[in-house]
């Protein structure tokens, strides 16, 4: 690439790196611009937003990585971010490069007041935003500590030794910049090979909102509960199994009878329609009559001349019933 003529071919960016930087909005500046940042601004859009020169961003990042590697003890490098979007990035950068980090509010006097418990003597300082981290930059100038800073189009460059023109306000931009810087530092140290990709995903350097994390955890918990309920229902259904032969009505075919009417097997449905049989018809159909009724009929036929006890006693009923049978 002719754009990166100042760098050796081994340090040229790949196409994937440029695409990632464009996707994260590293080249997007602000509507305002500082006089010292004019040389890093490529053009201005119609809406007034300045576009940074992404080739100079890469060149300055390589320079910053070479400066970091020149420090013999990695713990003498401190990465600072008071901006919330850069807190996770500086922590991950310090973890993978072996440096120190200060995420959150910077305590005044950390570099100048030796009485404080948090007193430190770094040899190199990396800041996310020179305007937000102005206290740390100012104290670094008091103790002659060089400063590497990610600078936007409106960032002041006072006391900044290496300015990396980039978008230092976006969540994805800050995470990607620290990821690229950490990867280049490890490559220059020989820890990571340039022939293979770094196995650390860039997502680890991105800021994560607490509310979004809680929401995602709740959604995952709800999905797990639904899956558990479905599994329990399936297990219960499998334990019960199909209905046995003795669990069904032997007179009724499953599904409403053989003809779909729900009638018992072997019974004509037309015979089920009509008036209910009377008690006399039911007795005749059963093949016998009550003994008391037969005895009363015999007494009436004889004109009442028989023995009264014969028609009222149990023995008389049995005799009358025997004569009828």
Residue frames as qw, qx, qy, qz and C-alpha x, y, z in Angstrom:
[[0.000, 0.887, 0.462, 0.000, 0.00, 0.00, 0.00],
 [0.401, 0.484, -0.022, 0.777, 1.38, 3.39, -0.97],
 [0.381, -0.807, -0.111, -0.437, -0.50, 4.96, 1.94],
 [0.766, -0.623, 0.150, 0.051, 1.73, 3.15, 4.46],
 [0.702, 0.589, -0.255, 0.307, 5.02, 3.85, 2.69],
 [0.103, -0.754, 0.480, -0.438, 6.61, 4.97, 5.97],
 [0.751, -0.352, 0.493, -0.262, 6.18, 1.49, 7.44],
 [0.032, -0.331, 0.907, 0.260, 7.96, -1.73, 6.47],
 [0.568, -0.041, -0.595, -0.567, 5.76, -4.26, 4.68],
 [0.395, -0.150, -0.876, 0.231, 5.63, -6.50, 7.75],
 [0.026, -0.309, -0.554, 0.773, 3.85, -3.76, 9.71],
 [0.291, -0.069, -0.382, -0.874, 1.25, -2.97, 7.08],
 [0.546, 0.069, 0.562, -0.618, -2.33, -3.58, 8.16],
 [0.173, 0.171, 0.927, 0.284, -4.42, -6.33, 6.65],
 [0.260, -0.303, -0.461, -0.792, -7.69, -5.72, 4.90],
 [0.516, -0.528, -0.674, -0.015, -9.56, -7.25, 7.83],
 [0.390, -0.370, -0.372, 0.757, -7.97, -4.72, 10.20],
 [0.032, -0.007, -0.180, -0.983, -9.07, -1.76, 8.07],
 [0.419, -0.390, -0.628, -0.527, -12.58, -3.18, 7.79],
 [0.510, -0.502, -0.627, 0.309, -12.80, -3.59, 11.54],
 [0.251, -0.263, -0.187, 0.913, -11.64, -0.03, 12.11],
 [0.202, -0.138, -0.365, -0.898, -14.20, 1.32, 9.68],
 [0.491, -0.441, -0.705, -0.259, -16.98, -0.80, 11.16],
 [0.481, -0.491, -0.531, 0.495, -16.18, 0.41, 14.68],
 [0.049, 0.949, 0.227, 0.212, -16.14, 4.04, 13.56],
 [0.665, -0.397, -0.022, 0.632, -12.51, 4.72, 14.47],
 [0.365, 0.211, 0.292, 0.858, -12.30, 7.32, 11.69],
 [0.146, -0.782, -0.467, -0.386, -15.36, 9.30, 12.85],
 [0.303, 0.073, -0.366, 0.877, -14.52, 12.52, 14.65],
 [0.027, -0.655, -0.582, 0.482, -16.65, 15.32, 16.07],
 [0.289, 0.871, 0.342, 0.204, -18.11, 18.55, 14.71],
 [0.174, -0.960, 0.209, 0.067, -15.39, 20.59, 16.41],
 [0.857, 0.287, -0.147, 0.402, -11.68, 20.45, 15.67],
 [0.509, -0.768, 0.094, 0.377, -8.56, 21.53, 17.51],
 [0.324, 0.880, -0.308, -0.162, -5.82, 23.48, 15.73],
 [0.223, -0.571, 0.787, 0.068, -3.23, 20.87, 16.65],
 [0.616, 0.111, 0.778, -0.058, -5.35, 18.07, 15.15],
 [0.536, 0.677, -0.063, -0.500, -5.75, 19.59, 11.70],
 [0.198, 0.546, -0.763, -0.284, -2.96, 17.51, 10.20],
 [0.193, -0.016, 0.976, -0.096, -4.78, 14.30, 11.22],
 [0.524, 0.498, 0.460, -0.515, -8.16, 15.30, 9.73],
 [0.412, 0.127, 0.731, 0.530, -8.82, 14.00, 6.24],
 [0.097, -0.338, -0.441, -0.826, -12.00, 15.89, 5.36],
 [0.249, 0.160, 0.540, -0.788, -15.29, 17.18, 6.71],
 [0.133, 0.403, 0.880, 0.214, -18.68, 15.71, 5.84],
 [0.105, -0.503, -0.385, -0.767, -21.74, 17.68, 4.82],
 [0.561, -0.701, -0.417, -0.146, -23.22, 17.33, 8.29],
 [0.127, -0.887, 0.288, -0.339, -20.13, 18.95, 9.82],
 [0.867, -0.427, 0.250, 0.054, -18.51, 15.79, 11.26],
 [0.130, 0.774, -0.599, -0.156, -14.76, 15.55, 10.71],
 [0.992, 0.113, -0.059, -0.004, -13.27, 12.38, 9.23],
 [0.434, -0.733, 0.495, 0.173, -9.87, 11.32, 10.54],
 [0.537, 0.578, -0.590, -0.172, -7.10, 9.91, 8.37],
 [0.942, -0.268, 0.123, -0.161, -7.14, 6.23, 9.19],
 [0.816, 0.373, -0.267, 0.351, -3.68, 5.63, 7.70],
 [0.106, 0.611, -0.446, 0.646, -2.14, 8.03, 10.21],
 [0.748, -0.455, 0.201, -0.440, -4.10, 6.28, 12.93],
 [0.993, 0.012, -0.073, 0.090, -2.40, 3.00, 12.05],
 [0.571, 0.524, -0.332, 0.537, 1.05, 4.60, 11.78],
 [0.208, -0.624, 0.395, -0.642, 0.76, 6.25, 15.18],
 [0.893, -0.326, 0.115, -0.288, -0.52, 3.01, 16.70],
 [0.906, 0.207, -0.216, 0.299, 2.56, 1.16, 15.44],
 [0.262, 0.599, -0.371, 0.659, 4.74, 3.92, 16.88],
 [0.555, -0.558, 0.271, -0.554, 2.96, 3.69, 20.24],
 [0.989, -0.131, -0.035, -0.061, 3.41, -0.10, 20.29],
 [0.720, 0.382, -0.312, 0.488, 7.14, 0.28, 19.63],
 [0.076, -0.631, 0.365, -0.681, 7.39, 2.78, 22.50],
 [0.800, -0.422, 0.154, -0.399, 5.57, 0.41, 24.86],
 [0.975, 0.065, -0.151, 0.150, 7.82, -2.51, 23.93],
 [0.441, 0.594, -0.378, 0.557, 10.89, -0.39, 24.62],
 [0.473, -0.624, 0.357, -0.510, 9.98, -0.35, 28.32],
 [0.292, 0.288, -0.904, 0.121, 11.87, -3.24, 29.93],
 [0.061, 0.184, 0.867, -0.459, 9.41, -3.80, 32.77],
 [0.143, -0.454, -0.661, -0.581, 5.82, -3.97, 31.52],
 [0.351, -0.677, -0.600, 0.239, 4.54, -2.96, 34.96],
 [0.261, -0.367, -0.054, 0.891, 6.05, 0.50, 34.47],
 [0.120, -0.196, -0.511, -0.828, 3.31, 1.19, 31.89],
 [0.176, 0.380, 0.689, -0.592, -0.03, 2.47, 33.18],
 [0.062, -0.357, -0.647, -0.671, -3.23, 2.63, 31.13],
 [0.078, 0.306, 0.512, -0.798, -5.80, 5.12, 32.41],
 [0.151, -0.376, -0.628, -0.665, -9.43, 5.65, 31.49],
 [0.165, 0.180, 0.532, -0.811, -11.89, 7.81, 33.38],
 [0.554, 0.128, -0.301, -0.766, -14.44, 7.35, 30.62],
 [0.749, -0.085, 0.544, -0.369, -16.82, 4.44, 31.35],
 [0.871, 0.451, -0.054, -0.186, -16.51, 3.03, 27.83],
 [0.517, 0.630, -0.549, 0.188, -12.77, 2.58, 28.30],
 [0.523, -0.569, 0.532, -0.344, -12.65, 1.02, 31.77],
 [0.940, 0.000, 0.335, -0.067, -13.03, -2.54, 30.60],
 [0.735, 0.640, -0.142, 0.175, -10.63, -1.94, 27.73],
 [0.078, 0.769, -0.537, 0.337, -7.78, -0.70, 29.94],
 [0.707, -0.391, 0.527, -0.264, -8.30, -3.61, 32.34],
 [0.943, 0.248, 0.220, 0.030, -8.05, -6.12, 29.51],
 [0.513, 0.771, -0.285, 0.248, -5.08, -4.29, 27.99],
 [0.228, -0.705, 0.590, -0.321, -3.25, -4.43, 31.30],
 [0.865, -0.175, 0.431, -0.188, -4.12, -8.10, 31.72],
 [0.907, 0.373, 0.146, 0.126, -2.76, -9.24, 28.36],
 [0.488, 0.735, -0.254, 0.397, 0.29, -6.94, 28.21],
 [0.721, -0.227, -0.434, 0.491, 1.33, -7.19, 31.87],
 [0.141, 0.388, -0.129, 0.902, 0.99, -3.46, 32.56],
 [0.046, -0.359, -0.673, 0.645, -0.97, -1.61, 35.22],
 [0.072, -0.529, -0.563, -0.631, -4.33, 0.11, 34.87],
 [0.043, 0.251, 0.488, -0.835, -6.39, 2.78, 36.56],
 [0.118, -0.436, -0.724, -0.521, -10.06, 2.46, 35.64],
 [0.296, -0.791, -0.532, 0.059, -12.36, 5.15, 36.93],
 [0.101, -0.988, 0.011, -0.113, -11.60, 8.32, 38.79],
 [0.673, 0.328, -0.324, 0.578, -7.95, 9.32, 38.91],
 [0.538, -0.760, -0.253, 0.263, -6.88, 10.36, 42.41],
 [0.257, 0.901, -0.186, 0.296, -4.94, 13.64, 42.28],
 [0.305, -0.763, 0.547, -0.160, -1.41, 13.25, 43.55],
 [0.985, -0.008, 0.173, -0.013, -1.00, 9.66, 42.38],
 [0.792, 0.418, -0.057, 0.441, 2.18, 10.61, 40.47],
 [0.209, 0.695, -0.223, 0.651, 3.37, 13.53, 42.59],
 [0.501, -0.625, 0.311, -0.511, 2.41, 12.97, 46.24],
 [0.459, 0.272, -0.834, 0.136, 4.55, 10.26, 47.79],
 [0.275, -0.154, 0.686, -0.656, 2.50, 10.16, 50.99],
 [0.768, 0.099, -0.017, -0.633, -0.58, 8.74, 49.31],
 [0.706, -0.147, 0.689, -0.069, -1.14, 4.99, 49.40],
 [0.774, 0.518, 0.364, 0.029, -1.75, 4.88, 45.64],
 [0.008, 0.851, -0.373, -0.369, 1.52, 6.60, 44.77],
 [0.882, 0.237, 0.342, 0.221, 3.07, 5.25, 41.56],
 [0.122, -0.722, 0.415, 0.540, 6.11, 6.03, 39.49],
 [0.824, 0.413, 0.384, 0.049, 5.40, 4.91, 35.93],
 [0.384, -0.336, 0.466, 0.723, 7.71, 5.29, 32.98],
 [0.077, -0.108, -0.621, -0.772, 4.94, 5.52, 30.39],
 [0.332, 0.348, 0.563, -0.673, 1.33, 6.65, 30.51],
 [0.027, -0.224, -0.771, -0.595, -1.51, 5.65, 28.14],
 [0.262, 0.323, 0.454, -0.788, -4.71, 7.70, 28.35],
 [0.344, 0.487, 0.789, 0.148, -8.03, 7.19, 26.61],
 [0.156, 0.860, 0.346, 0.342, -8.99, 10.87, 26.33],
 [0.438, 0.150, -0.255, 0.849, -6.62, 13.80, 27.04],
 [0.258, -0.489, -0.049, -0.832, -9.57, 15.98, 28.01],
 [0.793, -0.475, -0.244, -0.293, -11.23, 13.53, 30.43],
 [0.869, -0.284, -0.160, 0.372, -7.88, 12.35, 31.84],
 [0.266, 0.838, -0.126, 0.460, -6.39, 15.85, 31.99],
 [0.544, -0.774, 0.280, -0.164, -5.36, 15.49, 35.65],
 [0.901, -0.172, 0.313, 0.247, -3.24, 12.43, 34.90],
 [0.658, 0.576, 0.113, 0.471, -1.69, 14.10, 31.85],
 [0.043, -0.914, 0.155, -0.372, -0.84, 17.21, 33.83],
 [0.688, -0.635, 0.350, -0.027, 0.79, 15.24, 36.66],
 [0.902, 0.134, 0.242, 0.330, 2.74, 13.18, 34.13],
 [0.430, 0.777, -0.036, 0.459, 4.20, 16.40, 32.77],
 [0.381, -0.860, 0.257, -0.222, 5.36, 17.32, 36.29],
 [0.726, -0.447, 0.518, 0.078, 7.39, 14.10, 36.65],
 [0.194, 0.603, -0.632, -0.447, 8.57, 13.90, 33.02],
 [0.537, 0.093, 0.838, -0.029, 6.55, 10.81, 32.07],
 [0.132, 0.112, -0.602, -0.779, 5.81, 10.44, 28.34],
 [0.527, 0.315, 0.529, -0.585, 2.12, 10.22, 27.40],
 [0.017, -0.078, -0.826, -0.558, 0.42, 8.20, 24.66],
 [0.356, 0.357, 0.476, -0.721, -3.16, 9.33, 24.05],
 [0.250, 0.449, 0.779, 0.359, -6.07, 8.47, 21.78],
 [0.010, 0.393, 0.095, -0.915, -7.05, 11.89, 20.45],
 [0.390, 0.668, 0.633, 0.018, -10.26, 12.90, 18.70],
 [0.386, 0.595, 0.273, 0.650, -10.61, 15.83, 16.32],
 [0.196, -0.855, -0.046, -0.477, -11.26, 18.21, 19.23],
 [0.822, -0.471, -0.175, 0.268, -8.74, 16.81, 21.75],
 [0.032, -0.950, 0.308, -0.034, -6.00, 19.10, 23.11],
 [0.890, 0.249, -0.271, 0.269, -2.47, 17.84, 22.52],
 [0.080, -0.808, 0.415, -0.411, -0.78, 19.69, 25.35],
 [0.412, -0.508, 0.722, -0.225, 1.68, 17.42, 27.21],
 [0.922, 0.186, 0.307, -0.142, 0.86, 14.57, 24.79],
 [0.263, -0.564, 0.658, 0.424, 3.94, 12.96, 23.21],
 [0.024, 0.008, 0.888, 0.459, 2.31, 10.37, 20.90],
 [0.518, 0.280, 0.269, -0.762, -1.18, 11.24, 19.66],
 [0.191, 0.138, 0.927, 0.291, -3.18, 8.45, 18.00],
 [0.381, 0.096, -0.103, -0.914, -5.96, 10.13, 15.97],
 [0.219, -0.219, -0.940, -0.139, -9.10, 8.12, 16.58],
 [0.508, -0.525, -0.265, -0.630, -12.63, 8.21, 17.90],
 [0.251, 0.119, -0.785, 0.554, -12.22, 8.11, 21.69],
 [0.437, -0.061, 0.310, -0.842, -15.94, 8.46, 22.48],
 [0.791, 0.056, -0.361, -0.490, -17.43, 5.33, 20.92],
 [0.797, -0.368, 0.427, -0.218, -17.80, 2.08, 22.82],
 [0.944, 0.224, 0.201, 0.135, -16.64, -0.13, 19.98],
 [0.470, 0.796, -0.229, 0.304, -13.96, 2.26, 18.81],
 [0.282, -0.752, 0.519, -0.292, -12.21, 2.39, 22.19],
 [0.864, -0.210, 0.447, -0.095, -12.35, -1.37, 22.63],
 [0.863, 0.462, 0.090, 0.182, -10.99, -2.04, 19.16],
 [0.252, 0.857, -0.343, 0.292, -8.14, 0.48, 19.57],
 [0.462, -0.620, 0.591, -0.229, -6.92, -1.12, 22.79],
 [0.927, 0.054, 0.369, -0.029, -7.30, -4.58, 21.25],
 [0.716, 0.656, -0.072, 0.226, -5.19, -3.60, 18.23],
 [0.014, 0.832, -0.459, 0.309, -2.58, -1.94, 20.43],
 [0.695, -0.433, 0.547, -0.176, -2.33, -4.97, 22.73],
 [0.931, 0.269, 0.239, 0.066, -2.05, -7.34, 19.77],
 [0.533, 0.769, -0.219, 0.276, 0.73, -5.24, 18.18],
 [0.281, -0.755, 0.528, -0.268, 2.63, -5.08, 21.47],
 [0.833, -0.208, 0.506, -0.080, 2.51, -8.86, 21.83],
 [0.843, 0.510, 0.093, 0.144, 3.58, -9.31, 18.21],
 [0.277, 0.838, -0.368, 0.293, 6.56, -7.03, 18.65],
 [0.487, -0.598, 0.588, -0.246, 7.54, -8.91, 21.79],
 [0.328, 0.302, -0.873, -0.197, 7.31, -12.20, 19.92],
 [0.396, 0.011, 0.776, -0.491, 4.56, -13.63, 22.12],
 [0.670, 0.501, 0.450, -0.311, 2.02, -13.77, 19.29],
 [0.461, -0.026, 0.636, 0.619, 2.90, -14.79, 15.74],
 [0.292, 0.453, -0.115, -0.835, 1.92, -12.59, 12.82],
 [0.194, 0.084, -0.856, -0.472, 1.16, -15.65, 10.71],
 [0.246, -0.440, -0.864, -0.017, -1.83, -16.57, 12.85],
 [0.280, -0.678, -0.203, -0.649, -4.72, -14.60, 14.28],
 [0.063, -0.288, 0.648, -0.702, -4.79, -13.61, 17.93],
 [0.332, -0.302, -0.890, -0.075, -6.99, -16.06, 19.80],
 [0.047, -0.407, -0.553, 0.725, -8.42, -13.31, 22.06],
 [0.168, 0.675, 0.619, 0.366, -11.71, -11.96, 20.66],
 [0.128, 0.307, -0.027, 0.943, -12.18, -8.23, 20.42],
 [0.485, -0.616, -0.432, -0.447, -15.51, -8.52, 22.22],
 [0.671, -0.423, -0.449, 0.412, -13.70, -8.87, 25.54],
 [0.344, -0.058, -0.100, 0.932, -12.47, -5.26, 25.25],
 [0.176, -0.500, -0.403, -0.746, -15.93, -3.78, 24.64],
 [0.214, -0.142, 0.497, -0.829, -17.84, -2.05, 27.39],
 [0.326, -0.347, -0.858, -0.194, -20.79, -4.01, 28.80],
 [0.353, -0.429, 0.077, -0.828, -23.72, -2.26, 30.37],
 [0.138, -0.064, 0.871, -0.467, -24.95, -3.70, 33.67],
 [0.616, 0.274, 0.310, -0.671, -28.60, -3.38, 32.64],
 [0.677, 0.416, -0.465, -0.390, -27.97, -5.18, 29.37],
 [0.239, 0.275, -0.916, 0.165, -26.15, -7.96, 31.22],
 [0.352, 0.079, 0.720, -0.593, -29.04, -8.37, 33.65],
 [0.688, 0.371, 0.012, -0.624, -31.52, -8.42, 30.79],
 [0.568, 0.400, -0.688, -0.208, -29.52, -11.06, 28.94],
 [0.031, 0.164, -0.921, 0.353, -29.24, -13.15, 32.11],
 [0.527, 0.197, 0.502, -0.657, -32.99, -12.94, 32.68],
 [0.712, 0.412, -0.271, -0.500, -33.69, -13.98, 29.08],
 [0.415, 0.338, -0.844, 0.007, -31.32, -16.93, 29.37],
 [0.188, -0.046, 0.833, -0.518, -32.88, -17.97, 32.69],
 [0.657, 0.286, 0.229, -0.659, -36.37, -17.81, 31.15],
 [0.658, 0.415, -0.534, -0.330, -35.23, -19.93, 28.22],
 [0.204, 0.253, -0.918, 0.228, -33.70, -22.49, 30.56],
 [0.408, 0.082, 0.654, -0.632, -36.90, -22.67, 32.62],
 [0.728, 0.365, -0.071, -0.576, -39.01, -23.20, 29.49],
 [0.541, 0.392, -0.734, -0.121, -36.66, -25.93, 28.31],
 [0.030, -0.156, 0.894, -0.419, -36.80, -27.62, 31.73],
 [0.581, 0.193, 0.432, -0.662, -40.60, -27.52, 31.78],
 [0.728, 0.409, -0.331, -0.440, -40.80, -29.00, 28.29],
 [0.366, 0.341, -0.861, 0.090, -38.34, -31.74, 29.25],
 [0.255, -0.038, 0.790, -0.556, -40.34, -32.54, 32.40],
 [0.698, 0.293, 0.165, -0.632, -43.59, -32.72, 30.41],
 [0.655, 0.421, -0.571, -0.261, -42.00, -35.00, 27.84],
 [0.148, 0.260, -0.910, 0.288, -40.61, -37.25, 30.58],
 [0.463, 0.082, 0.611, -0.636, -44.02, -37.47, 32.27],
 [0.752, 0.374, -0.108, -0.532, -45.71, -38.36, 28.99],
 [0.527, 0.400, -0.747, -0.062, -43.10, -41.02, 28.29],
 [0.095, -0.183, 0.865, -0.457, -43.53, -42.49, 31.80],
 [0.643, 0.183, 0.388, -0.634, -47.31, -42.85, 31.41],
 [0.202, -0.086, 0.898, 0.381, -46.99, -44.55, 28.04],
 [0.386, -0.100, -0.530, -0.748, -49.88, -45.45, 25.66],
 [0.670, -0.167, 0.299, -0.659, -53.28, -46.49, 27.06],
 [0.157, -0.165, 0.974, 0.016, -53.54, -50.25, 27.71],
 [0.315, -0.227, -0.786, -0.482, -56.25, -52.65, 26.55],
 [0.342, -0.510, -0.756, 0.225, -57.87, -52.75, 30.00],
 [0.114, -0.338, -0.225, 0.907, -57.89, -48.96, 30.28],
 [0.268, 0.026, -0.405, -0.874, -60.42, -48.66, 27.47],
 [0.679, 0.115, 0.379, -0.618, -64.16, -49.44, 27.43],
 [0.326, -0.077, 0.902, 0.273, -64.46, -52.92, 25.92],
 [0.400, 0.597, 0.691, -0.082, -67.87, -52.06, 24.45],
 [0.269, 0.933, 0.072, -0.229, -66.81, -48.85, 22.76],
 [0.778, 0.287, 0.143, 0.541, -64.25, -48.56, 19.99],
 [0.349, -0.548, -0.005, 0.760, -61.74, -45.77, 20.43],
 [0.067, -0.094, 0.424, 0.898, -62.66, -42.85, 18.22],
 [0.495, 0.199, 0.122, -0.837, -66.45, -43.13, 18.53],
 [0.796, 0.211, 0.506, -0.256, -67.30, -46.70, 17.44],
 [0.579, 0.044, 0.663, 0.473, -66.71, -48.56, 14.27],
 [0.299, 0.662, 0.529, 0.438, -68.98, -46.23, 12.32],
 [0.230, 0.253, -0.096, 0.935, -67.96, -43.08, 14.19],
 [0.425, -0.611, -0.334, -0.579, -71.31, -42.82, 16.10],
 [0.139, -0.442, 0.629, -0.625, -69.97, -43.88, 19.49],
 [0.864, -0.177, -0.053, -0.468, -72.40, -46.86, 19.71],
 [0.618, -0.419, 0.663, -0.043, -71.29, -50.11, 21.40],
 [0.140, 0.346, -0.834, -0.407, -69.80, -52.80, 19.21],
 [0.071, -0.156, -0.976, -0.136, -72.36, -55.20, 17.74],
 [0.137, 0.586, 0.637, -0.481, -75.40, -53.02, 18.55],
 [0.250, 0.559, 0.528, 0.589, -77.53, -51.45, 15.89],
 [0.096, -0.063, -0.234, 0.965, -77.74, -47.71, 16.58],
 [0.379, -0.277, -0.399, -0.787, -81.33, -47.63, 15.27],
 [0.605, -0.413, -0.679, -0.042, -82.48, -49.92, 18.08],
 [0.378, -0.205, -0.473, 0.769, -81.21, -47.48, 20.66],
 [0.172, -0.070, -0.059, -0.981, -83.80, -44.89, 19.59],
 [0.480, -0.396, -0.666, -0.411, -87.38, -45.25, 20.98],
 [0.550, -0.638, 0.083, -0.533, -89.42, -45.30, 24.17],
 [0.036, -0.402, 0.845, -0.351, -88.02, -46.93, 27.26],
 [0.501, -0.206, -0.817, -0.198, -89.62, -50.36, 28.13],
 [0.573, -0.569, 0.037, -0.588, -92.26, -50.49, 30.89],
 [0.345, -0.447, 0.752, -0.339, -91.87, -52.45, 34.12],
 [0.856, 0.117, 0.397, -0.310, -94.26, -55.18, 32.92],
 [0.772, 0.592, -0.229, -0.036, -92.39, -55.60, 29.66],
 [0.132, 0.663, -0.692, 0.253, -89.14, -55.80, 31.55],
 [0.589, -0.261, 0.678, -0.355, -90.55, -58.47, 33.87],
 [0.901, 0.328, 0.189, -0.210, -91.89, -60.51, 30.95],
 [0.581, 0.690, -0.425, 0.070, -88.59, -60.22, 29.18],
 [0.141, -0.583, 0.740, -0.303, -86.84, -61.50, 32.31],
 [0.511, 0.053, -0.840, -0.174, -88.97, -64.75, 32.24],
 [0.347, -0.375, -0.799, 0.318, -90.72, -64.59, 35.63],
 [0.251, -0.688, -0.177, -0.658, -93.23, -62.52, 37.58],
 [0.127, -0.383, 0.613, -0.679, -93.43, -61.64, 41.22],
 [0.214, -0.187, -0.953, 0.108, -94.95, -64.29, 43.43],
 [0.124, 0.379, 0.539, -0.742, -97.27, -61.87, 45.16],
 [0.397, 0.322, -0.249, -0.822, -98.80, -60.78, 41.85],
 [0.400, 0.035, -0.854, -0.331, -99.46, -64.40, 40.76],
 [0.124, -0.268, -0.873, 0.389, -101.10, -65.22, 44.07],
 [0.249, 0.386, 0.279, -0.844, -103.35, -62.19, 43.88],
 [0.449, 0.227, -0.513, -0.696, -104.46, -63.18, 40.35],
 [0.332, -0.086, -0.938, -0.057, -105.25, -66.75, 41.48],
 [0.014, 0.335, 0.703, -0.627, -107.28, -65.45, 44.43],
 [0.356, 0.353, -0.023, -0.865, -109.28, -63.17, 42.16],
 [0.442, 0.125, -0.730, -0.507, -109.99, -66.02, 39.69],
 [0.289, -0.190, -0.925, 0.156, -111.27, -68.27, 42.52],
 [0.348, -0.665, -0.384, -0.538, -113.69, -65.60, 43.68],
 [0.202, -0.591, 0.454, -0.636, -112.07, -65.30, 47.06],
 [0.902, -0.267, -0.145, -0.305, -113.05, -68.92, 48.08],
 [0.739, 0.230, -0.517, 0.365, -109.60, -69.98, 48.99],
 [0.644, -0.552, -0.332, 0.414, -107.83, -69.83, 52.28],
 [0.064, 0.991, -0.029, 0.111, -106.98, -66.22, 53.09],
 [0.533, -0.703, 0.418, 0.217, -103.79, -67.28, 54.71],
 [0.800, 0.158, 0.466, 0.343, -102.89, -69.13, 51.56],
 [0.471, 0.756, 0.211, 0.404, -102.77, -65.95, 49.54],
 [0.123, -0.955, 0.151, -0.223, -101.06, -63.82, 52.12],
 [0.739, -0.553, 0.350, 0.160, -98.52, -66.24, 53.62],
 [0.024, 0.684, -0.634, -0.358, -95.09, -66.85, 52.17],
 [0.400, -0.043, 0.908, 0.117, -95.86, -70.54, 51.57],
 [0.528, 0.634, 0.527, -0.205, -98.99, -69.67, 49.61],
 [0.278, 0.846, -0.252, -0.379, -97.05, -67.32, 47.42],
 [0.148, -0.465, 0.828, 0.276, -94.51, -70.01, 46.65],
 [0.479, 0.244, 0.843, -0.028, -97.26, -72.55, 45.81],
 [0.473, 0.787, 0.270, -0.289, -99.01, -70.09, 43.53],
 [0.125, 0.780, -0.495, -0.362, -95.76, -69.25, 41.87],
 [0.328, -0.232, 0.898, 0.180, -95.07, -72.96, 41.38],
 [0.546, 0.488, 0.672, -0.112, -98.39, -73.55, 39.70],
 [0.381, 0.863, -0.037, -0.329, -97.77, -70.67, 37.30],
 [0.037, -0.647, 0.698, 0.305, -94.29, -71.94, 36.40]]
